[in-house]
Amino acid sequence: MSMKFIIRALLVSAVLSFSSYAQEVMLDRVAVIVDQGVVLQSEVDALMNDVKRNAEANGQDLPSDRALRTQAIERLITKSLQLQMAQRMGIQISDPQLEQTIANIAANQNTTVDELRRQLRLEGIAYEDYREDIREEIVMGEVRRANVRRRVYITDQERETLIELMEQQGAEQEEYRLGHILVGFPSDPSDEQINAARERADKVLSLLNSGSDFAKIAIASSSGNEALEGGDMGWLNINAMPTLFAEAIQGKAKDELVGPIRSGAGFHILKVLDTRGIEKVTIEEVNSRHILVKPSIILSEDKAKAMLVKFRTQLEAGEAEFEDLAKEHSEDPGSALKGGELGWSDPNNYVPAFKDALAQLSAGEYSDPVRSVHGWHLIQLIDRRVDDATERRKEDKAYQLIFNRKFAEETENWLREMRDAAYIEVIE
C-alpha cells in the first residue's frame, strides 16, 4: 500500500467510532487531507453556515452551495497550512495573552468582556469556541508576520517618490488666511530710512507678541493695500501667494506671527489667521523602561509574574536599582544592557498591552506586571512629551502605505507557494 493511502486511512480512522456491536458509526467525515492534518466536514458546514448567516443579515446574494463549499474548503486549507506551520515553529498563545486580547477587543467596541459573552450567547456562539477562534487568528497573524515580513523590501527611492507625490497633492489643497502689516520705506531708501522702518517693524511685532490686536494695528499703521480690512489678505493658496510669503509661512500653525521680512517695499509682518487643507501632526512620545521575563517550562506564568511583583516592591522600597535588575534579569536583548531603557518613542509602536499600560502611568510610576505577546513586563514611565511629527508622519505614512501594499501582495504569494508545495486531497 502506498504512503498516500496509509496517511489517508490513518486520518480517516481518527474520526471514526465503534459501537458495542462493533459497528462503524461515523461521527464526522474528513473533507480534505492537508499535509499532516485534515479539514472535517463539520468545519466546512460551520463556515458555510457563518457565511450564509452574515449574507442574510446584510441582504447579500450568495452563489450556489457547490461554489460556496469550494470557497470554504480553500479558506480552511489555507488555515490548516498556517496552523501546521505555527506548530512547527513552536508559536503558542498563552491564556493570559488570549484573555488580554479579548479584553482589548471588548474595549475597542466600547463594551466589557461580560457583555461580549452575553452577546455571543444571544447569537448562539459558545464563548469557548469564540475564544479558540481568536487564539487561531492570533497564531496565524504571528505566522504571517514571521514569514512574510522578511519578504518585503522597500527602497529609499520608493518612499521618497511617494512622499513627493503626497506633498504635491497636499500643496494643491493648502490654503492660508493671512494677516499682513507692511512697514514701508521709499523706493530708493537711505540707510537711515531702512533702519527707522526696521525699528518700527520690531516695535509692531513686540506689540503683537504682547497681545495687541492685529487688525487694529494694521488699520492704524500698515502701508499695505489691505490695511483698511485690518490687514486681512483673505484665503490664499500656498502656490498662489508671493514666493517670499510662501517660504516664510510654510508649515506655520494658526495664530503664529512671522517676520519682519524685508522686501523692496519695506518690512512685512504676517499672521496666520487660519489654515485649511493642511495636515499638522503632533504626537505624544513616551520615554520608558522595562524588565521582560519570559515564561518557560522551567519558569511558570505565576512565578514569572511573582518575580516582577517582588522587583516592584524592592524598587519602591529603594532596595534595588531598576538598571541593575534589568541588566541582570531582563530578557529583552535590545534594552537590557541599557538598564531596560527604550528611549523616546510613539506609544503606538508598542504592542497593545504595553501601550495600554503606559497610558495609565504618570512620570516615574511603575506598572503592575503586564502580560504581552513577548512575556511579562514590569514597566516604568520616565517622561512624556509632545512633538511636532508632521514631516516624520509623512515618512511613516509613505512607508506604511508601501509596506501594507507589499505585505498583502507577498502574503498572497506566500500562501500560494505553501499550498502548491503541500499534499492536498479533497475527498468527495
Residue pairs with C-beta under 8 A, 6 or more apart in sequence:
4 423
4 425
7 33
7 36
7 423
8 33
8 425
11 30
11 33
11 38
12 30
12 427
14 38
15 26
15 27
15 28
15 29
15 30
15 38
15 40
16 24
16 25
16 26
16 27
17 24
17 25
17 27
18 24
18 25
19 25
28 40
28 41
28 42
29 40
29 41
29 427
30 38
30 39
30 40
30 41
30 427
31 38
31 39
31 40
31 41
31 43
31 44
31 73
31 76
31 426
31 427
32 38
32 39
32 73
32 76
32 77
32 80
32 424
32 425
32 426
32 427
33 423
33 424
33 425
33 427
34 77
34 80
34 81
34 84
34 422
34 423
34 424
35 80
35 81
35 84
35 422
35 423
35 424
36 84
37 80
37 83
37 84
38 80
39 73
39 76
39 77
39 80
43 76
44 69
44 72
44 73
44 76
47 72
47 75
47 76
48 65
48 68
48 69
48 72
51 62
51 68
51 72
52 62
52 68
54 60
55 61
55 62
62 68
73 426
77 419
77 422
77 424
78 415
78 419
79 136
79 140
81 415
81 418
81 419
81 422
82 139
82 140
82 143
82 144
82 415
82 418
83 136
83 139
83 140
83 143
85 143
85 147
85 418
86 139
86 140
86 142
86 143
89 143
89 146
91 139
91 142
91 143
91 146
92 139
93 135
93 138
93 139
93 142
93 373
94 295
94 301
94 371
96 301
96 371
97 138
97 353
97 371
97 372
97 373
98 131
98 134
98 135
98 138
100 352
100 353
100 371
100 372
101 134
101 138
101 352
102 113
102 116
102 131
102 134
103 113
104 352
104 353
104 356
105 116
105 134
106 112
106 113
106 115
106 116
109 116
111 119
117 127
120 126
120 127
120 130
121 127
138 373
142 373
144 411
144 414
147 414
148 407
148 410
148 411
148 414
149 407
151 410
151 413
151 414
152 403
152 406
152 407
152 410
153 406
154 399
154 402
154 403
154 406
158 402
159 395
159 398
159 399
159 402
162 398
162 401
162 402
163 394
163 395
163 398
166 394
166 397
166 398
167 394
170 277
170 278
170 279
171 238
171 239
172 237
172 239
173 277
173 278
174 237
174 238
174 275
174 277
174 278
175 235
175 236
175 237
175 238
175 275
175 276
175 277
175 278
176 235
176 236
176 238
176 241
176 249
176 252
176 272
176 274
176 275
177 232
177 233
177 234
177 235
177 236
177 272
177 273
177 274
177 275
178 232
178 233
178 234
178 236
178 241
178 245
178 249
178 270
178 271
178 272
178 273
179 214
179 215
179 218
179 230
179 231
179 232
179 233
179 270
179 271
179 272
179 273
180 218
180 222
180 224
180 226
180 231
180 232
180 233
180 268
180 269
180 270
180 271
181 204
181 214
181 217
181 218
181 221
181 222
181 224
181 231
181 268
181 269
181 270
182 222
182 223
182 224
182 265
182 266
182 267
182 268
182 269
183 197
183 200
183 201
183 204
183 221
183 222
183 223
183 260
183 266
183 267
183 268
183 269
184 197
184 223
184 265
184 266
185 193
185 194
185 196
185 197
185 265
185 266
186 193
187 264
189 197
197 266
197 267
198 260
198 262
198 267
200 221
200 267
201 259
201 260
201 266
201 267
201 269
202 260
204 217
204 221
204 269
205 257
205 259
205 260
205 269
207 217
208 214
208 217
208 257
208 269
208 271
209 257
214 230
214 231
214 271
215 230
215 231
215 232
216 230
217 231
218 224
218 226
218 227
218 230
218 231
219 227
219 228
219 230
219 231
222 231
223 265
223 266
224 231
226 232
226 233
231 271
232 273
233 241
235 276
236 245
238 246
238 250
239 246
244 261
244 263
244 268
245 261
245 268
245 270
248 258
248 259
248 261
248 270
249 256
249 258
249 270
249 272
251 390
252 258
252 272
253 272
253 275
253 280
254 272
254 273
254 274
254 275
255 271
255 272
255 273
256 271
256 272
257 269
257 270
257 271
258 269
258 270
258 271
258 272
259 267
259 268
259 269
259 270
260 267
260 268
260 269
261 267
261 268
261 269
261 270
262 268
279 390
279 393
280 388
280 390
281 388
281 389
281 390
281 393
282 386
282 387
282 388
282 389
283 346
283 386
283 387
283 389
283 393
284 346
284 347
284 384
284 385
284 386
284 387
285 344
285 345
285 346
285 347
285 384
285 385
285 386
285 387
286 344
286 345
286 347
286 358
286 381
286 382
286 383
286 384
287 341
287 342
287 343
287 344
287 345
287 381
287 382
287 383
287 384
287 385
288 341
288 342
288 345
288 358
288 379
288 380
288 381
288 382
289 322
289 326
289 335
289 339
289 340
289 341
289 342
289 379
289 380
289 382
290 326
290 330
290 332
290 335
290 340
290 342
290 354
290 377
290 378
290 379
290 380
291 308
291 311
291 322
291 325
291 326
291 329
291 330
291 340
291 377
291 378
292 330
292 331
292 332
292 374
292 375
292 376
292 377
293 299
293 304
293 307
293 308
293 329
293 330
293 331
293 375
293 376
293 377
294 304
294 331
294 374
294 375
294 376
295 301
295 303
295 304
295 375
295 376
299 307
301 371
301 376
304 369
304 375
304 376
305 369
305 371
305 376
307 329
307 376
308 369
308 376
308 377
308 378
309 368
309 369
311 320
311 325
311 329
311 378
312 366
312 368
312 369
312 378
314 320
314 325
315 321
315 322
315 325
315 366
315 380
316 366
322 339
322 340
322 380
323 339
323 340
324 339
325 340
326 335
326 336
326 338
326 339
326 340
327 336
327 337
327 339
327 340
330 336
330 340
331 375
332 340
332 374
335 341
335 342
340 380
341 382
344 385
346 389
347 355
347 358
347 359
348 355
350 358
351 372
351 373
351 374
352 372
353 370
353 371
353 372
353 373
353 377
354 370
354 372
354 377
354 379
357 367
357 370
357 377
357 379
358 367
358 379
358 381
360 367
361 367
361 379
361 380
361 381
362 381
363 381
363 382
363 383
363 384
364 380
364 381
364 382
365 380
365 381
366 378
366 379
366 380
367 377
367 378
367 379
367 380
369 376
369 377
369 378
370 376
370 377
370 378
370 379
371 377
